Amino acid sequence: MAFFSSKIDSIHAILSGCLSTLPIRTVDPQSAISQPLHCFPEDSQQEVEDIIRRMKPSTCVLDPFPTALVKTNISIISPLITTVIDNSIQAGHVPPALKTAIIRPILKKLSLDPEILANYRPISNLPFLSKVLEKAVSARLQDHLKHNNLFERFQSGFRSAHSTETALMRVTNDLLMTADAGSPSLLILLELSAAFDTVDHCILLNRLHHTIGLTDTALDWFHLYLTDRTEYVSIGGARSGTHTVTCGVPQGSVLGPTLFTLYMLPLGQIISCFGVSFRCYADDTQLYIKMDSSPSATLLPPSPLSLITTCLEEIKAWMKHNFLQLNSSKTEVILVGTPHQIQSSSITSITFYGQVIPLSTSVTNLGVIFDPHLTFEAHIKRLCKNSFHHLRNIAKLRPSLSFPDAKKLIHAFVSSRLDYCNALLTGTTDAPIDGQPIAIRR
């Protein structure tokens, strides 16, 4: 627990020291709120039962009894749960028992060294009743956001009918259309460090009030939801000391992802001021801009390269003022276009806060490998290689597996990978995909 808490404290201390020296662009509220949200509508027993039925039967050690028991006896227990939730949302109060989380450290990637603490991501495991309460509040918050059209248009994270696939489809389509029009595009992928954990509560509450339109009891509820939270790490029966959370939104919670996207709302307005296209998925942000390679265009200020450089500086300044750490060392840049457009371009790198970032020959964008010509050949080869690896391992176990169990393993380790963002492969040439149908048949 000490490692995770000291990491966040260190980031906050570093960013606090930069605030007085950084200029920041003033961003007005996104739009006028037609109807502020003063209080949450009452819940009903039927609504609570529907929420519980849709939830997974996972149980937290903080729960007084197994979740499966609640789901089995839902008609008996739901009136009590409904009363607790209704009292909470009507009074703007969150019971302290529902603000404690058990932290489960999860490796960011299976290939990383498990002995290095920095390779772990802290995931909050919350009580079942806490998640039911958050789902009830989330439904009311989502209704308010939809009614007032407060969603970031280019944010694809944690929204109905949006996904990593829709985000990448939009970016890919824009890049291909620009190439068809005769120009390459510069694509920049930004990465944040511990983004969910460094969210400043005061800034978030201010944003919920002035930008989202939450007031009175509704705002009080979120204030109590965020403050005085506690957490501790539990591994194999051993636990750390309890730590009081002073910033951040809990990863693994229901409301955390939505609150983070609302926290990031002003970023879209800043990027739009420069005429730079962008797409976000939670804390993953990608910028792209048309690069005019004609000699005469480069003499006319501001050039696309200077625009994107200034935009990046504004983004970093805004993030520091909002206690978000942009990881410049992991920022990736790639030039996308036809082979002729790439060869004709003189761009080899960009400069970001004094750091020269060279163009990459490929980048991994939300799990998909992007190459300069968008052939996705490297992505397909990796996809087939991984699929064959898992197929071989499953084949070794096949004599000991029933057909339903073998089917589950195939779906979990093979077809799920083949299905992920496969709409991007529409229109690609047949040559690189030769291995994929073989993987499917096997």
Buried (B, 14 or more C-beta within 10 A) or exposed (E): BEEBBEBBEEBBEEBEEEEEEBEBEEBEBBEEBEEBBEBBEEBEBEBBBBBBEEBEEEBBEBBEEEBEBBBEEBEEBBEEBBEBBBEBBBEBBBBEEBBBBBBBBEEEEEEEEEEEEEBBBBBBBBBBBBBBBBBBBBBBBBEBBEEBEBBBEBBBBBBEEBBBBBBBBBBBEBBBEBBEEBBBBBBBBBBBBBBBBBBBBEBBBEBBBEBBBBBEBBBBBBBBBBBEBEBBBBEEEEBBEEBEBBBBBBBBBBBBBBBBBBBBBBBBBBBBEBEBBBBBBBBBBBBBBBBBBEEEEBEEEEBBBEBBBBBBBBBBBBBBBBBBBBEBEEBBBBBBBBEEBBEEBEBEEBEBEEEEBEBBEBBBBBEBBBBBBBBBBBBBBBBBEBBBEBBEEBEEEEEEEEEEEBEEBBEEBBBEBBEBBBEBBEEBEEEBBEBBEEBEEE
